[in-house]
Amino acid sequence: MITVLRVAGFRFVIYTNDHEPAHLNVYGDGEARIDIVEVAAISNRGMSRRDLVRALGIVQEHREAFLERWHEIHG
């Protein structure tokens, strides 16, 4: 597990033994998995709609860096 960003009370993580599609696990008050390419929630476990929208905005803002990091980790 690699934390790639901490911001606004969220921790954005890429697991080293994970699978496609390229995605992040986002931890805050709850947990969500976000597809980096589509910038869309794959799953949401307990994260408020407001926090999910904020997390999606952060993924959109850092999308290229997240994709680059995903490919560094997963090839």
Backbone torsions as a table, in degrees:
resi	resn	phi	psi	omega
1	MET	NA	127.4	-179.3
2	ILE	-123.3	121.2	174.3
3	THR	-79.1	118.7	-176.8
4	VAL	-99.5	-16.6	178.4
5	LEU	-164.3	139.7	169.5
6	ARG	-124.5	121.3	-179.2
7	VAL	-160.7	144.6	173.2
8	ALA	53.3	33.7	179.2
9	GLY	82.0	7.1	178.8
10	PHE	-111.2	151.8	172.3
11	ARG	-122.7	122.1	-178.5
12	PHE	-102.2	121.1	-169.9
13	VAL	-125.6	140.9	169.1
14	ILE	-117.2	126.4	177.3
15	TYR	-85.2	136.0	-176.0
16	THR	-70.6	-24.5	-178.9
17	ASN	-107.8	35.7	-175.4
18	ASP	-94.5	-173.0	-169.7
19	HIS	-134.6	167.6	173.9
20	GLU	-69.7	155.3	1.6
21	PRO	-75.3	161.4	177.9
22	ALA	-58.1	120.7	-177.4
23	HIS	-150.4	165.9	176.4
24	LEU	-117.9	150.1	165.7
25	ASN	-99.8	128.7	-177.6
26	VAL	-114.8	126.2	179.9
27	TYR	-115.7	136.9	176.3
28	GLY	-161.0	-120.7	171.0
29	ASP	-92.0	80.4	-170.8
30	GLY	114.6	-171.7	-178.0
31	GLU	-143.7	141.5	174.9
32	ALA	-139.2	152.5	170.7
33	ARG	-109.8	130.3	-176.3
34	ILE	-123.9	126.2	175.1
35	ASP	-69.0	123.4	-176.6
36	ILE	-73.8	-38.0	-177.2
37	VAL	-68.6	-50.1	-177.3
38	GLU	-85.2	-13.1	-173.3
39	VAL	48.1	60.5	-178.4
40	ALA	-141.6	148.0	178.4
41	ALA	-70.8	130.1	173.7
42	ILE	-90.4	-40.1	177.0
43	SER	-152.7	159.5	179.5
44	ASN	-143.5	121.4	178.5
45	ARG	-122.6	87.5	172.5
46	GLY	89.3	-0.3	179.2
47	MET	-84.2	133.6	179.6
48	SER	-65.3	155.6	178.4
49	ARG	-57.3	-41.3	179.2
50	ARG	-59.8	-47.8	179.3
51	ASP	-66.0	-37.7	178.5
52	LEU	-62.4	-43.0	178.2
53	VAL	-63.0	-41.1	176.9
54	ARG	-62.8	-44.5	179.7
55	ALA	-63.0	-41.6	177.5
56	LEU	-61.3	-39.5	177.3
57	GLY	-63.5	-38.7	178.5
58	ILE	-68.0	-40.2	177.7
59	VAL	-63.0	-43.1	178.1
60	GLN	-59.6	-43.6	-178.8
61	GLU	-63.9	-35.6	-175.8
62	HIS	-110.9	18.0	-172.4
63	ARG	-51.7	-50.9	-177.3
64	GLU	-61.6	-42.8	179.1
65	ALA	-65.6	-40.0	177.9
66	PHE	-64.3	-43.3	178.5
67	LEU	-63.1	-42.6	178.4
68	GLU	-59.9	-44.3	-179.7
69	ARG	-66.0	-41.4	177.7
70	TRP	-56.6	-46.1	-177.9
71	HIS	-70.1	-31.4	174.1
72	GLU	-62.7	-39.6	-176.5
73	ILE	-79.5	-42.0	-171.6
74	HIS	-107.4	-3.1	177.7
75	GLY	81.3	NA	NA
